[in-house]
Amino acid sequence: MLSVVTLALGLSIFAAWNVLLTRVDERIAAEFKHEYEELSGYAAKRPANDLDELLVGYLQVNVADRWEMFFTVVDGQPHRKGLAESPAPLDEDAGLVARVAEAERPETGTWPSRAGEVRWASVPIQIKGDRRQGHFVIAIFYEQHRQEVVDAVRVLGFTSLAALALAGAAGWFVAGRVLAPVRMVRQAAERIGDSSDLTSRLEVVGNDDVAALARTFNHMLDRLQRAFEVQREFVDDAGHELRTPITVIRGHLELMGDDPAEREETLALVTDELNRMNRIVDDLLTLAKSEQPGFLSLEEVELADLTVSVIAKARALGEREWRVDEVAEARVVADRQRLTQALMQLAANAVRHTQEGALVAAGSAVDGDKVRLWVRDGGPGVRPEDRERIFQRFVRAGSRSHQGAGLGLAIVRSIAEAHGGRVWVEDGARFVIELEIR
């Protein structure tokens, strides 16, 4: 940026230099024209009898400006000079005198002098009755005007350099503060790459685009950390839960003999263990997917229809007294299949822990801006001290410890939380899913 600004300042100074020199040339040309018109007007207003009267009279009433000199030449010889002081006595320069005396009509030119370049204009004058040839000479010391331009451009250059230095220092300071979050992002990325530590976060200050970048980076780290945690949990859970059936299968296969009855019994046991392993893997995959953005497919769900359809499907799970407690005449934006999966899981859980003919009921109701879905049964229920931890993975509590892998209620909780809701158990064996109406 400093290079671009330096180039821009250089171009502007160069342009100013050329514009000022052009204006000097225009001002000199205008001065020559003005002096010619002044001399013509003076001669017309005050007719003179000879050259001396005209030239001397005009020099007395017309004083040269700064860096200018007036002098006259008669018959090729210096005659008179103006009253104003000049940087160099040009009327004593024989070469210049001879040159301006050659002009037969108004003429301009340049001439070197000890004071630098001189721009001159020579106006031939002749008076009727006077045989002598006179010339009025206007000399402008161009080098002095040019030096003024040089001084102005030099001051402009120095002030531009000072401004550039101040702007560079301020820009360096501001850019450092603005880019500090970017540097923090880079350093955080390097730390993660070196140590695989996803716990560090960036400090977000302000509301500009860079602060938004830092917030986005922190959000990305949150998702990455959660993804790694889910992956690690899946690997740990799979390794923990699948180790037992694999050991059982290996042991029975190693001890299996040639007896057909024994082989059939062993194959049945192995098939059952493999089916159990398949269910465990499916449940673990469901739990892993629940952490992903595409886990839910949202639509408007009619709660009354959902409640009745769940009971209709659950009747195939076992001979129980199936009942609908209550239905909510409301709609909610949710994933119908996932809610059905959660309620069916609760229904299967109730079937596992009740006797044939026992009551299993489901219902739905609206409570303000929330809806509640529940499944209850007439079983022994869950002890108060186990009501929180039974929703964790591989936890089997109280009377419910003898069946399943302990993943069903964890799946129910993951589905409820994916909808922004929650699940709990109350009154012993009444499992409730609460969602917000959206």
VENVEN-V527655 format. One record per backbone hydrogen bond with DSSP energy under -1.0 kcal/mol. CO is the residue of the C=O (numbers start at 0). NH is the residue of the N-H. E is the energy in kcal/mol with one decimal. If there is no record, write none. Layout:
CO|NH|E + CO|NH|E
This chain:
0|4|-2.7 + 1|5|-2.9 + 2|6|-2.4 + 3|7|-2.5 + 4|8|-2.9 + 5|9|-2.7 + 6|10|-2.5 + 7|11|-2.3 + 8|12|-2.7 + 9|13|-2.4 + 10|14|-2.5 + 11|15|-2.5 + 12|16|-2.5 + 13|17|-2.1 + 14|18|-2.5 + 15|19|-2.7 + 16|20|-2.2 + 17|21|-2.2 + 18|22|-2.2 + 19|23|-2.0 + 20|24|-2.2 + 21|25|-2.3 + 22|26|-2.6 + 23|27|-2.5 + 24|28|-2.4 + 25|29|-2.3 + 26|30|-2.1 + 27|31|-2.4 + 28|32|-2.0 + 29|33|-2.4 + 30|34|-2.6 + 31|35|-2.1 + 32|36|-2.2 + 33|37|-2.4 + 34|38|-2.6 + 35|39|-2.4 + 36|40|-2.4 + 37|41|-2.5 + 38|42|-2.5 + 39|43|-1.9 + 40|44|-2.0 + 41|45|-2.5 + 49|53|-1.6 + 50|54|-3.0 + 51|55|-2.2 + 52|56|-1.5 + 53|57|-2.2 + 54|58|-2.2 + 55|59|-1.4 + 56|60|-1.4 + 57|61|-1.7 + 64|67|-1.5 + 66|140|-2.3 + 68|138|-2.8 + 69|81|-3.5 + 70|136|-2.8 + 71|78|-2.7 + 72|134|-2.4 + 73|76|-1.5 + 76|73|-2.6 + 79|71|-3.3 + 87|89|-1.7 + 88|91|-1.5 + 89|92|-1.6 + 92|96|-2.5 + 93|97|-2.6 + 94|98|-1.9 + 95|99|-2.7 + 96|100|-1.6 + 98|101|-1.0 + 99|102|-1.0 + 106|121|-3.1 + 108|119|-2.8 + 110|117|-2.3 + 112|115|-1.9 + 116|142|-1.8 + 117|110|-2.4 + 118|139|-3.3 + 119|108|-2.1 + 120|137|-2.6 + 121|106|-2.0 + 122|135|-2.6 + 124|133|-2.5 + 126|129|-2.5 + 132|74|-3.4 + 133|124|-3.6 + 134|72|-2.3 + 135|122|-2.8 + 136|70|-1.7 + 137|120|-2.1 + 138|68|-2.3 + 139|118|-2.9 + 139|141|-1.6 + 140|144|-1.4 + 141|145|-2.9 + 142|146|-2.2 + 143|147|-1.6 + 144|148|-1.7 + 145|149|-2.5 + 146|150|-2.7 + 147|151|-2.4 + 148|152|-2.8 + 149|153|-2.5 + 150|154|-2.4 + 151|155|-2.4 + 152|156|-2.7 + 153|157|-2.6 + 154|158|-2.8 + 155|159|-2.2 + 156|160|-2.4 + 157|161|-2.4 + 158|162|-2.8 + 159|163|-2.7 + 160|164|-2.5 + 161|165|-2.5 + 162|166|-3.0 + 163|167|-2.7 + 164|168|-2.5 + 165|169|-2.8 + 166|170|-3.1 + 167|171|-2.7 + 168|172|-2.2 + 169|173|-3.0 + 170|174|-3.2 + 171|175|-2.0 + 172|176|-1.9 + 173|177|-3.0 + 174|178|-2.9 + 178|182|-2.5 + 179|183|-2.6 + 180|184|-2.5 + 181|185|-2.3 + 182|186|-2.7 + 183|187|-2.8 + 184|188|-2.5 + 185|189|-2.3 + 186|190|-2.5 + 187|191|-2.5 + 188|192|-2.5 + 189|193|-2.1 + 190|194|-2.6 + 191|195|-2.7 + 207|211|-2.1 + 208|212|-2.1 + 209|213|-2.2 + 210|214|-2.4 + 211|215|-2.6 + 212|216|-2.5 + 213|217|-2.5 + 214|218|-2.6 + 215|219|-2.4 + 216|220|-2.4 + 217|221|-2.4 + 218|222|-2.2 + 219|223|-2.7 + 220|224|-3.2 + 221|225|-2.6 + 222|226|-2.6 + 223|227|-2.8 + 224|228|-2.5 + 225|229|-2.9 + 226|230|-2.5 + 227|231|-2.9 + 228|232|-3.1 + 229|233|-2.7 + 230|234|-2.5 + 231|235|-2.9 + 232|236|-3.4 + 233|237|-2.9 + 234|238|-2.6 + 235|239|-2.6 + 236|240|-3.0 + 237|241|-2.4 + 241|245|-1.8 + 242|246|-2.2 + 243|247|-2.6 + 244|248|-2.8 + 245|249|-2.7 + 246|250|-2.6 + 247|251|-2.4 + 248|252|-2.4 + 249|253|-2.4 + 250|254|-1.6 + 258|262|-2.8 + 259|263|-2.7 + 260|264|-2.3 + 261|265|-2.7 + 262|266|-2.8 + 263|267|-2.2 + 264|268|-2.2 + 265|269|-2.9 + 266|270|-2.8 + 267|271|-2.3 + 268|272|-2.3 + 269|273|-2.6 + 270|274|-2.4 + 271|275|-2.3 + 272|276|-2.6 + 273|277|-2.3 + 274|278|-2.3 + 275|279|-2.4 + 276|280|-2.6 + 277|281|-2.4 + 278|282|-2.6 + 279|283|-2.7 + 280|284|-2.6 + 281|285|-2.2 + 282|286|-2.3 + 283|287|-2.3 + 284|288|-2.6 + 285|289|-1.5 + 287|290|-1.2 + 288|291|-2.1 + 291|294|-1.4 + 298|333|-2.8 + 300|331|-2.0 + 301|305|-2.3 + 302|306|-2.7 + 303|307|-2.2 + 304|308|-2.4 + 305|309|-2.1 + 306|310|-1.7 + 307|311|-2.1 + 308|312|-2.3 + 309|313|-2.5 + 310|314|-1.1 + 312|315|-1.2 + 313|316|-2.2 + 317|319|-1.5 + 318|356|-2.8 + 319|321|-1.4 + 320|359|-2.2 + 322|361|-2.1 + 325|363|-2.1 + 327|329|-1.8 + 329|302|-2.3 + 331|300|-2.9 + 333|298|-2.1 + 334|338|-2.5 + 335|339|-2.5 + 336|340|-2.4 + 337|341|-2.5 + 338|342|-2.7 + 339|343|-2.7 + 340|344|-1.9 + 341|345|-2.0 + 342|346|-2.5 + 343|347|-2.9 + 344|348|-2.2 + 345|349|-2.2 + 346|350|-2.3 + 347|351|-2.1 + 350|353|-1.2 + 354|357|-2.1 + 357|320|-3.1 + 358|377|-1.6 + 359|322|-1.7 + 360|375|-2.8 + 361|324|-2.6 + 362|373|-2.3 + 364|371|-3.0 + 366|369|-1.2 + 368|436|-2.8 + 369|366|-3.4 + 370|434|-2.5 + 371|364|-1.9 + 372|432|-3.6 + 373|362|-1.8 + 374|430|-2.7 + 375|360|-2.6 + 382|385|-1.8 + 385|389|-1.5 + 387|390|-1.0 + 388|391|-1.7 + 391|394|-1.1 + 396|399|-2.2 + 397|400|-1.2 + 405|393|-1.6 + 406|410|-2.1 + 407|411|-2.0 + 408|412|-2.4 + 409|413|-2.2 + 410|414|-2.2 + 411|415|-2.3 + 412|416|-2.7 + 413|417|-2.0 + 414|418|-1.1 + 415|420|-2.9 + 416|419|-1.5 + 421|433|-2.8 + 423|431|-3.1 + 425|429|-2.0 + 426|428|-1.7 + 427|381|-2.6 + 428|376|-1.3 + 429|425|-2.8 + 430|374|-2.0 + 431|423|-2.0 + 432|372|-2.9 + 433|421|-1.8 + 434|370|-2.9
